[in-house]
Amino acid sequence: MHATKRIPVTEERWIELSRLKKAGQTYDELIADMIEEYKKTRLFKEMQRIEEMGEFVELE
């Protein structure tokens, strides 16, 4: 079972979201896509940070 929740946003954010949404795409789908992109970005930033520190463990 899934629950429907309301997320208050400013008019400015609503307009920005509307511009990002593709034809036929729901706001739920748009937000899901945005979450996945955020996760990927966060992972790559963490990988970059680790690479810059140069602390690697040799794998055998």
mmCIF file of the N, C-alpha and C atoms, coordinates in Angstrom:
data_MODEL
# 
_entry.id   MODEL 
# 
loop_
_atom_site.group_PDB 
_atom_site.id 
_atom_site.type_symbol 
_atom_site.label_atom_id 
_atom_site.label_alt_id 
_atom_site.label_comp_id 
_atom_site.label_asym_id 
_atom_site.label_entity_id 
_atom_site.label_seq_id 
_atom_site.pdbx_PDB_ins_code 
_atom_site.Cartn_x 
_atom_site.Cartn_y 
_atom_site.Cartn_z 
_atom_site.occupancy 
_atom_site.B_iso_or_equiv 
_atom_site.pdbx_formal_charge 
_atom_site.auth_seq_id 
_atom_site.auth_comp_id 
_atom_site.auth_asym_id 
_atom_site.auth_atom_id 
_atom_site.pdbx_PDB_model_num 
ATOM 1   N N  . MET A 1 1  ? 0.845  -1.186  0.000   1.00 0.00 ? 1  MET A N  1 
ATOM 2   C CA . MET A 1 1  ? 0.000  0.000   0.000   1.00 0.00 ? 1  MET A CA 1 
ATOM 3   C C  . MET A 1 1  ? 0.885  1.242   0.000   1.00 0.00 ? 1  MET A C  1 
ATOM 4   N N  . HIS A 1 2  ? 0.575  2.192   -0.809  1.00 0.00 ? 2  HIS A N  1 
ATOM 5   C CA . HIS A 1 2  ? 1.337  3.431   -0.828  1.00 0.00 ? 2  HIS A CA 1 
ATOM 6   C C  . HIS A 1 2  ? 0.453  4.584   -0.380  1.00 0.00 ? 2  HIS A C  1 
ATOM 7   N N  . ALA A 1 3  ? 1.061  5.473   0.331   1.00 0.00 ? 3  ALA A N  1 
ATOM 8   C CA . ALA A 1 3  ? 0.334  6.632   0.843   1.00 0.00 ? 3  ALA A CA 1 
ATOM 9   C C  . ALA A 1 3  ? 0.649  7.850   -0.017  1.00 0.00 ? 3  ALA A C  1 
ATOM 10  N N  . THR A 1 4  ? -0.325 8.690   -0.194  1.00 0.00 ? 4  THR A N  1 
ATOM 11  C CA . THR A 1 4  ? -0.120 9.941   -0.896  1.00 0.00 ? 4  THR A CA 1 
ATOM 12  C C  . THR A 1 4  ? 0.192  11.016  0.132   1.00 0.00 ? 4  THR A C  1 
ATOM 13  N N  . LYS A 1 5  ? 1.272  11.735  -0.113  1.00 0.00 ? 5  LYS A N  1 
ATOM 14  C CA . LYS A 1 5  ? 1.693  12.805  0.792   1.00 0.00 ? 5  LYS A CA 1 
ATOM 15  C C  . LYS A 1 5  ? 1.713  14.120  0.024   1.00 0.00 ? 5  LYS A C  1 
ATOM 16  N N  . ARG A 1 6  ? 1.549  15.174  0.730   1.00 0.00 ? 6  ARG A N  1 
ATOM 17  C CA . ARG A 1 6  ? 1.627  16.507  0.133   1.00 0.00 ? 6  ARG A CA 1 
ATOM 18  C C  . ARG A 1 6  ? 2.914  17.170  0.595   1.00 0.00 ? 6  ARG A C  1 
ATOM 19  N N  . ILE A 1 7  ? 3.611  17.761  -0.355  1.00 0.00 ? 7  ILE A N  1 
ATOM 20  C CA . ILE A 1 7  ? 4.863  18.454  -0.055  1.00 0.00 ? 7  ILE A CA 1 
ATOM 21  C C  . ILE A 1 7  ? 4.676  19.918  -0.432  1.00 0.00 ? 7  ILE A C  1 
ATOM 22  N N  . PRO A 1 8  ? 4.657  20.805  0.557   1.00 0.00 ? 8  PRO A N  1 
ATOM 23  C CA . PRO A 1 8  ? 4.492  22.221  0.226   1.00 0.00 ? 8  PRO A CA 1 
ATOM 24  C C  . PRO A 1 8  ? 5.745  22.778  -0.456  1.00 0.00 ? 8  PRO A C  1 
ATOM 25  N N  . VAL A 1 9  ? 5.546  23.478  -1.551  1.00 0.00 ? 9  VAL A N  1 
ATOM 26  C CA . VAL A 1 9  ? 6.641  24.135  -2.263  1.00 0.00 ? 9  VAL A CA 1 
ATOM 27  C C  . VAL A 1 9  ? 6.205  25.554  -2.613  1.00 0.00 ? 9  VAL A C  1 
ATOM 28  N N  . THR A 1 10 ? 7.190  26.399  -2.815  1.00 0.00 ? 10 THR A N  1 
ATOM 29  C CA . THR A 1 10 ? 6.875  27.765  -3.228  1.00 0.00 ? 10 THR A CA 1 
ATOM 30  C C  . THR A 1 10 ? 6.412  27.757  -4.681  1.00 0.00 ? 10 THR A C  1 
ATOM 31  N N  . GLU A 1 11 ? 5.784  28.818  -5.087  1.00 0.00 ? 11 GLU A N  1 
ATOM 32  C CA . GLU A 1 11 ? 5.339  28.949  -6.476  1.00 0.00 ? 11 GLU A CA 1 
ATOM 33  C C  . GLU A 1 11 ? 6.541  28.843  -7.426  1.00 0.00 ? 11 GLU A C  1 
ATOM 34  N N  . GLU A 1 12 ? 7.660  29.430  -7.019  1.00 0.00 ? 12 GLU A N  1 
ATOM 35  C CA . GLU A 1 12 ? 8.879  29.390  -7.836  1.00 0.00 ? 12 GLU A CA 1 
ATOM 36  C C  . GLU A 1 12 ? 9.349  27.947  -8.054  1.00 0.00 ? 12 GLU A C  1 
ATOM 37  N N  . ARG A 1 13 ? 9.360  27.146  -6.984  1.00 0.00 ? 13 ARG A N  1 
ATOM 38  C CA . ARG A 1 13 ? 9.780  25.738  -7.104  1.00 0.00 ? 13 ARG A CA 1 
ATOM 39  C C  . ARG A 1 13 ? 8.800  24.965  -7.979  1.00 0.00 ? 13 ARG A C  1 
ATOM 40  N N  . TRP A 1 14 ? 7.518  25.245  -7.821  1.00 0.00 ? 14 TRP A N  1 
ATOM 41  C CA . TRP A 1 14 ? 6.494  24.559  -8.613  1.00 0.00 ? 14 TRP A CA 1 
ATOM 42  C C  . TRP A 1 14 ? 6.720  24.819  -10.100 1.00 0.00 ? 14 TRP A C  1 
ATOM 43  N N  . ILE A 1 15 ? 7.016  26.055  -10.434 1.00 0.00 ? 15 ILE A N  1 
ATOM 44  C CA . ILE A 1 15 ? 7.270  26.416  -11.833 1.00 0.00 ? 15 ILE A CA 1 
ATOM 45  C C  . ILE A 1 15 ? 8.517  25.691  -12.344 1.00 0.00 ? 15 ILE A C  1 
ATOM 46  N N  . GLU A 1 16 ? 9.578  25.679  -11.528 1.00 0.00 ? 16 GLU A N  1 
ATOM 47  C CA . GLU A 1 16 ? 10.808 24.993  -11.919 1.00 0.00 ? 16 GLU A CA 1 
ATOM 48  C C  . GLU A 1 16 ? 10.556 23.502  -12.129 1.00 0.00 ? 16 GLU A C  1 
ATOM 49  N N  . LEU A 1 17 ? 9.833  22.875  -11.217 1.00 0.00 ? 17 LEU A N  1 
ATOM 50  C CA . LEU A 1 17 ? 9.502  21.459  -11.368 1.00 0.00 ? 17 LEU A CA 1 
ATOM 51  C C  . LEU A 1 17 ? 8.684  21.215  -12.628 1.00 0.00 ? 17 LEU A C  1 
ATOM 52  N N  . SER A 1 18 ? 7.725  22.079  -12.882 1.00 0.00 ? 18 SER A N  1 
ATOM 53  C CA . SER A 1 18 ? 6.876  21.944  -14.066 1.00 0.00 ? 18 SER A CA 1 
ATOM 54  C C  . SER A 1 18 ? 7.703  22.009  -15.344 1.00 0.00 ? 18 SER A C  1 
ATOM 55  N N  . ARG A 1 19 ? 8.719  22.846  -15.352 1.00 0.00 ? 19 ARG A N  1 
ATOM 56  C CA . ARG A 1 19 ? 9.583  22.972  -16.530 1.00 0.00 ? 19 ARG A CA 1 
ATOM 57  C C  . ARG A 1 19 ? 10.465 21.744  -16.725 1.00 0.00 ? 19 ARG A C  1 
ATOM 58  N N  . LEU A 1 20 ? 10.809 21.064  -15.635 1.00 0.00 ? 20 LEU A N  1 
ATOM 59  C CA . LEU A 1 20 ? 11.645 19.866  -15.719 1.00 0.00 ? 20 LEU A CA 1 
ATOM 60  C C  . LEU A 1 20 ? 10.858 18.623  -16.133 1.00 0.00 ? 20 LEU A C  1 
ATOM 61  N N  . LYS A 1 21 ? 9.583  18.634  -15.836 1.00 0.00 ? 21 LYS A N  1 
ATOM 62  C CA . LYS A 1 21 ? 8.729  17.473  -16.084 1.00 0.00 ? 21 LYS A CA 1 
ATOM 63  C C  . LYS A 1 21 ? 8.516  17.275  -17.576 1.00 0.00 ? 21 LYS A C  1 
ATOM 64  N N  . LYS A 1 22 ? 8.683  16.022  -18.025 1.00 0.00 ? 22 LYS A N  1 
ATOM 65  C CA . LYS A 1 22 ? 8.467  15.678  -19.429 1.00 0.00 ? 22 LYS A CA 1 
ATOM 66  C C  . LYS A 1 22 ? 6.977  15.431  -19.662 1.00 0.00 ? 22 LYS A C  1 
ATOM 67  N N  . ALA A 1 23 ? 6.569  15.534  -20.901 1.00 0.00 ? 23 ALA A N  1 
ATOM 68  C CA . ALA A 1 23 ? 5.172  15.267  -21.255 1.00 0.00 ? 23 ALA A CA 1 
ATOM 69  C C  . ALA A 1 23 ? 4.818  13.841  -20.852 1.00 0.00 ? 23 ALA A C  1 
ATOM 70  N N  . GLY A 1 24 ? 3.723  13.681  -20.146 1.00 0.00 ? 24 GLY A N  1 
ATOM 71  C CA . GLY A 1 24 ? 3.266  12.367  -19.718 1.00 0.00 ? 24 GLY A CA 1 
ATOM 72  C C  . GLY A 1 24 ? 3.914  11.862  -18.441 1.00 0.00 ? 24 GLY A C  1 
ATOM 73  N N  . GLN A 1 25 ? 4.922  12.571  -17.961 1.00 0.00 ? 25 GLN A N  1 
ATOM 74  C CA . GLN A 1 25 ? 5.621  12.164  -16.729 1.00 0.00 ? 25 GLN A CA 1 
ATOM 75  C C  . GLN A 1 25 ? 4.873  12.708  -15.520 1.00 0.00 ? 25 GLN A C  1 
ATOM 76  N N  . THR A 1 26 ? 4.731  11.895  -14.504 1.00 0.00 ? 26 THR A N  1 
ATOM 77  C CA . THR A 1 26 ? 4.087  12.360  -13.278 1.00 0.00 ? 26 THR A CA 1 
ATOM 78  C C  . THR A 1 26 ? 5.124  13.068  -12.411 1.00 0.00 ? 26 THR A C  1 
ATOM 79  N N  . TYR A 1 27 ? 4.649  13.828  -11.450 1.00 0.00 ? 27 TYR A N  1 
ATOM 80  C CA . TYR A 1 27 ? 5.579  14.476  -10.519 1.00 0.00 ? 27 TYR A CA 1 
ATOM 81  C C  . TYR A 1 27 ? 6.286  13.424  -9.669  1.00 0.00 ? 27 TYR A C  1 
ATOM 82  N N  . ASP A 1 28 ? 5.600  12.340  -9.363  1.00 0.00 ? 28 ASP A N  1 
ATOM 83  C CA . ASP A 1 28 ? 6.223  11.253  -8.613  1.00 0.00 ? 28 ASP A CA 1 
ATOM 84  C C  . ASP A 1 28 ? 7.395  10.668  -9.400  1.00 0.00 ? 28 ASP A C  1 
ATOM 85  N N  . GLU A 1 29 ? 7.208  10.451  -10.693 1.00 0.00 ? 29 GLU A N  1 
ATOM 86  C CA . GLU A 1 29 ? 8.285  9.936   -11.543 1.00 0.00 ? 29 GLU A CA 1 
ATOM 87  C C  . GLU A 1 29 ? 9.432  10.937  -11.640 1.00 0.00 ? 29 GLU A C  1 
ATOM 88  N N  . LEU A 1 30 ? 9.096  12.208  -11.778 1.00 0.00 ? 30 LEU A N  1 
ATOM 89  C CA . LEU A 1 30 ? 10.123 13.249  -11.848 1.00 0.00 ? 30 LEU A CA 1 
ATOM 90  C C  . LEU A 1 30 ? 10.958 13.270  -10.574 1.00 0.00 ? 30 LEU A C  1 
ATOM 91  N N  . ILE A 1 31 ? 10.300 13.229  -9.435  1.00 0.00 ? 31 ILE A N  1 
ATOM 92  C CA . ILE A 1 31 ? 11.019 13.258  -8.160  1.00 0.00 ? 31 ILE A CA 1 
ATOM 93  C C  . ILE A 1 31 ? 11.862 12.000  -7.995  1.00 0.00 ? 31 ILE A C  1 
ATOM 94  N N  . ALA A 1 32 ? 11.350 10.855  -8.404  1.00 0.00 ? 32 ALA A N  1 
ATOM 95  C CA . ALA A 1 32 ? 12.125 9.606   -8.334  1.00 0.00 ? 32 ALA A CA 1 
ATOM 96  C C  . ALA A 1 32 ? 13.385 9.721   -9.190  1.00 0.00 ? 32 ALA A C  1 
ATOM 97  N N  . ASP A 1 33 ? 13.258 10.275  -10.394 1.00 0.00 ? 33 ASP A N  1 
ATOM 98  C CA . ASP A 1 33 ? 14.419 10.478  -11.273 1.00 0.00 ? 33 ASP A CA 1 
ATOM 99  C C  . ASP A 1 33 ? 15.425 11.434  -10.631 1.00 0.00 ? 33 ASP A C  1 
ATOM 100 N N  . MET A 1 34 ? 14.928 12.488  -10.016 1.00 0.00 ? 34 MET A N  1 
ATOM 101 C CA . MET A 1 34 ? 15.803 13.471  -9.374  1.00 0.00 ? 34 MET A CA 1 
ATOM 102 C C  . MET A 1 34 ? 16.557 12.838  -8.196  1.00 0.00 ? 34 MET A C  1 
ATOM 103 N N  . ILE A 1 35 ? 15.882 11.992  -7.445  1.00 0.00 ? 35 ILE A N  1 
ATOM 104 C CA . ILE A 1 35 ? 16.521 11.311  -6.314  1.00 0.00 ? 35 ILE A CA 1 
ATOM 105 C C  . ILE A 1 35 ? 17.639 10.406  -6.814  1.00 0.00 ? 35 ILE A C  1 
ATOM 106 N N  . GLU A 1 36 ? 17.390 9.652   -7.876  1.00 0.00 ? 36 GLU A N  1 
ATOM 107 C CA . GLU A 1 36 ? 18.419 8.761   -8.428  1.00 0.00 ? 36 GLU A CA 1 
ATOM 108 C C  . GLU A 1 36 ? 19.621 9.556   -8.913  1.00 0.00 ? 36 GLU A C  1 
ATOM 109 N N  . GLU A 1 37 ? 19.381 10.667  -9.592  1.00 0.00 ? 37 GLU A N  1 
ATOM 110 C CA . GLU A 1 37 ? 20.484 11.500  -10.066 1.00 0.00 ? 37 GLU A CA 1 
ATOM 111 C C  . GLU A 1 37 ? 21.283 12.067  -8.889  1.00 0.00 ? 37 GLU A C  1 
ATOM 112 N N  . TYR A 1 38 ? 20.594 12.469  -7.843  1.00 0.00 ? 38 TYR A N  1 
ATOM 113 C CA . TYR A 1 38 ? 21.269 12.987  -6.650  1.00 0.00 ? 38 TYR A CA 1 
ATOM 114 C C  . TYR A 1 38 ? 22.152 11.914  -6.024  1.00 0.00 ? 38 TYR A C  1 
ATOM 115 N N  . LYS A 1 39 ? 21.626 10.685  -5.926  1.00 0.00 ? 39 LYS A N  1 
ATOM 116 C CA . LYS A 1 39 ? 22.403 9.582   -5.363  1.00 0.00 ? 39 LYS A CA 1 
ATOM 117 C C  . LYS A 1 39 ? 23.664 9.326   -6.183  1.00 0.00 ? 39 LYS A C  1 
ATOM 118 N N  . LYS A 1 40 ? 23.530 9.325   -7.510  1.00 0.00 ? 40 LYS A N  1 
ATOM 119 C CA . LYS A 1 40 ? 24.682 9.109   -8.379  1.00 0.00 ? 40 LYS A CA 1 
ATOM 120 C C  . LYS A 1 40 ? 25.715 10.222  -8.191  1.00 0.00 ? 40 LYS A C  1 
ATOM 121 N N  . THR A 1 41 ? 25.252 11.446  -8.152  1.00 0.00 ? 41 THR A N  1 
ATOM 122 C CA . THR A 1 41 ? 26.153 12.583  -7.970  1.00 0.00 ? 41 THR A CA 1 
ATOM 123 C C  . THR A 1 41 ? 26.882 12.481  -6.647  1.00 0.00 ? 41 THR A C  1 
ATOM 124 N N  . ARG A 1 42 ? 26.165 12.135  -5.601  1.00 0.00 ? 42 ARG A N  1 
ATOM 125 C CA . ARG A 1 42 ? 26.764 12.006  -4.273  1.00 0.00 ? 42 ARG A CA 1 
ATOM 126 C C  . ARG A 1 42 ? 27.808 10.893  -4.258  1.00 0.00 ? 42 ARG A C  1 
ATOM 127 N N  . LEU A 1 43 ? 27.524 9.770   -4.917  1.00 0.00 ? 43 LEU A N  1 
ATOM 128 C CA . LEU A 1 43 ? 28.475 8.662   -4.997  1.00 0.00 ? 43 LEU A CA 1 
ATOM 129 C C  . LEU A 1 43 ? 29.731 9.082   -5.750  1.00 0.00 ? 43 LEU A C  1 
ATOM 130 N N  . PHE A 1 44 ? 29.575 9.739   -6.901  1.00 0.00 ? 44 PHE A N  1 
ATOM 131 C CA . PHE A 1 44 ? 30.737 10.165  -7.675  1.00 0.00 ? 44 PHE A CA 1 
ATOM 132 C C  . PHE A 1 44 ? 31.581 11.188  -6.920  1.00 0.00 ? 44 PHE A C  1 
ATOM 133 N N  . LYS A 1 45 ? 30.940 12.073  -6.185  1.00 0.00 ? 45 LYS A N  1 
ATOM 134 C CA . LYS A 1 45 ? 31.691 13.043  -5.384  1.00 0.00 ? 45 LYS A CA 1 
ATOM 135 C C  . LYS A 1 45 ? 32.495 12.336  -4.299  1.00 0.00 ? 45 LYS A C  1 
ATOM 136 N N  . GLU A 1 46 ? 31.908 11.332  -3.686  1.00 0.00 ? 46 GLU A N  1 
ATOM 137 C CA . GLU A 1 46 ? 32.612 10.574  -2.659  1.00 0.00 ? 46 GLU A CA 1 
ATOM 138 C C  . GLU A 1 46 ? 33.778 9.802   -3.271  1.00 0.00 ? 46 GLU A C  1 
ATOM 139 N N  . MET A 1 47 ? 33.557 9.228   -4.442  1.00 0.00 ? 47 MET A N  1 
ATOM 140 C CA . MET A 1 47 ? 34.633 8.515   -5.128  1.00 0.00 ? 47 MET A CA 1 
ATOM 141 C C  . MET A 1 47 ? 35.769 9.473   -5.483  1.00 0.00 ? 47 MET A C  1 
ATOM 142 N N  . GLN A 1 48 ? 35.423 10.659  -5.929  1.00 0.00 ? 48 GLN A N  1 
ATOM 143 C CA . GLN A 1 48 ? 36.432 11.668  -6.272  1.00 0.00 ? 48 GLN A CA 1 
ATOM 144 C C  . GLN A 1 48 ? 37.218 12.079  -5.032  1.00 0.00 ? 48 GLN A C  1 
ATOM 145 N N  . ARG A 1 49 ? 36.527 12.244  -3.921  1.00 0.00 ? 49 ARG A N  1 
ATOM 146 C CA . ARG A 1 49 ? 37.196 12.612  -2.674  1.00 0.00 ? 49 ARG A CA 1 
ATOM 147 C C  . ARG A 1 49 ? 38.193 11.530  -2.261  1.00 0.00 ? 49 ARG A C  1 
ATOM 148 N N  . ILE A 1 50 ? 37.788 10.291  -2.358  1.00 0.00 ? 50 ILE A N  1 
ATOM 149 C CA . ILE A 1 50 ? 38.664 9.178   -2.003  1.00 0.00 ? 50 ILE A CA 1 
ATOM 150 C C  . ILE A 1 50 ? 39.871 9.139   -2.936  1.00 0.00 ? 50 ILE A C  1 
ATOM 151 N N  . GLU A 1 51 ? 39.615 9.349   -4.230  1.00 0.00 ? 51 GLU A N  1 
ATOM 152 C CA . GLU A 1 51 ? 40.713 9.343   -5.203  1.00 0.00 ? 51 GLU A CA 1 
ATOM 153 C C  . GLU A 1 51 ? 41.702 10.466  -4.914  1.00 0.00 ? 51 GLU A C  1 
ATOM 154 N N  . GLU A 1 52 ? 41.210 11.640  -4.565  1.00 0.00 ? 52 GLU A N  1 
ATOM 155 C CA . GLU A 1 52 ? 42.081 12.775  -4.268  1.00 0.00 ? 52 GLU A CA 1 
ATOM 156 C C  . GLU A 1 52 ? 42.914 12.530  -3.016  1.00 0.00 ? 52 GLU A C  1 
ATOM 157 N N  . MET A 1 53 ? 42.371 11.793  -2.056  1.00 0.00 ? 53 MET A N  1 
ATOM 158 C CA . MET A 1 53 ? 43.120 11.472  -0.839  1.00 0.00 ? 53 MET A CA 1 
ATOM 159 C C  . MET A 1 53 ? 44.210 10.455  -1.131  1.00 0.00 ? 53 MET A C  1 
ATOM 160 N N  . GLY A 1 54 ? 44.032 9.668   -2.187  1.00 0.00 ? 54 GLY A N  1 
ATOM 161 C CA . GLY A 1 54 ? 45.037 8.700   -2.580  1.00 0.00 ? 54 GLY A CA 1 
ATOM 162 C C  . GLY A 1 54 ? 45.200 7.532   -1.638  1.00 0.00 ? 54 GLY A C  1 
ATOM 163 N N  . GLU A 1 55 ? 44.199 7.274   -0.839  1.00 0.00 ? 55 GLU A N  1 
ATOM 164 C CA . GLU A 1 55 ? 44.271 6.160   0.121   1.00 0.00 ? 55 GLU A CA 1 
ATOM 165 C C  . GLU A 1 55 ? 43.580 4.936   -0.481  1.00 0.00 ? 55 GLU A C  1 
ATOM 166 N N  . PHE A 1 56 ? 44.400 4.089   -1.128  1.00 0.00 ? 56 PHE A N  1 
ATOM 167 C CA . PHE A 1 56 ? 43.859 2.906   -1.767  1.00 0.00 ? 56 PHE A CA 1 
ATOM 168 C C  . PHE A 1 56 ? 44.435 1.654   -1.103  1.00 0.00 ? 56 PHE A C  1 
ATOM 169 N N  . VAL A 1 57 ? 43.687 0.601   -1.163  1.00 0.00 ? 57 VAL A N  1 
ATOM 170 C CA . VAL A 1 57 ? 44.116 -0.679  -0.649  1.00 0.00 ? 57 VAL A CA 1 
ATOM 171 C C  . VAL A 1 57 ? 44.313 -1.604  -1.848  1.00 0.00 ? 57 VAL A C  1 
ATOM 172 N N  . GLU A 1 58 ? 45.472 -2.246  -1.910  1.00 0.00 ? 58 GLU A N  1 
ATOM 173 C CA . GLU A 1 58 ? 45.752 -3.133  -3.020  1.00 0.00 ? 58 GLU A CA 1 
ATOM 174 C C  . GLU A 1 58 ? 44.887 -4.378  -2.925  1.00 0.00 ? 58 GLU A C  1 
ATOM 175 N N  . LEU A 1 59 ? 44.278 -4.735  -4.025  1.00 0.00 ? 59 LEU A N  1 
ATOM 176 C CA . LEU A 1 59 ? 43.451 -5.937  -4.091  1.00 0.00 ? 59 LEU A CA 1 
ATOM 177 C C  . LEU A 1 59 ? 44.266 -7.051  -4.728  1.00 0.00 ? 59 LEU A C  1 
ATOM 178 N N  . GLU A 1 60 ? 44.206 -8.231  -4.162  1.00 0.00 ? 60 GLU A N  1 
ATOM 179 C CA . GLU A 1 60 ? 44.968 -9.367  -4.703  1.00 0.00 ? 60 GLU A CA 1 
ATOM 180 C C  . GLU A 1 60 ? 44.075 -10.290 -5.447  1.00 0.00 ? 60 GLU A C  1 
# 
